[in-house]
Amino acid sequence: MPPHLVDQWVRELAEKFDIDAVAVTSSRARGLERGLALSESIFSAYPYTVVSLDYIKADTRRDSFADVCPGMVIVDEAHTCVGGNECGTQQRFALLQRLADDESRHMLLLTATPHSGNQDAYARLLSLLHVDLTSEPDTPDANALERYRRRLAQHFVQRRRPDIMDNWGAERAFAKPMKLPASAASYVLSGESQTFQEDVLDYCVGVATRSDGERARRLAFWARWH
């Protein structure tokens, strides 16, 4: 998962599931390796790990992780592993492909952005579910298209906002935006409020600066700010 979410996942697993997981990042790996036998790796020594994708995507680490990878893997922000042609993204996708090749392994791919408009990236994400979903058939054959859609329907369930509103009640499910009155006046922060806002902004910028890649930096900034 993205580096800025590792510590949060460790806390959530401990608080909600009583799972004592170890955070594995570039800055912490060396400390975890101290005291291990030559035949051991971090992933064989610790049964539960929360691993930074930017640490594990390297070729030298990817193989050792895949060899001892557990039967249940959760991939947060999975859409960041299937995007463009950047080297980092390709390495992440190569790791997930290798893990998905083991049909006995359970993989939970979490993302709030499964389809960003990039059809190629969406196809790569679907290919992790089943090799038959790697690409939509490039043929006018109606039967082939129907077989593809039936296979996709086994994994894909789409819900739109109207579906949720009809079932859950629009008044409770979604807040209504407030309309500013014509007489609304702007507000300028000052004193402790301004200092607090600037400290939060500095913190967000610091987290984003340590992230790998322009897209990752933007995601890290807005995730922390919100």
Beta strands, then each sheet from edge to edge (+ up, - down):
strand 1: 22-24
strand 2: 49-51
strand 3: 72-75
strand 4: 106-109
sheet 1: 1+ 2+
sheet 2: 3+ 4+
end
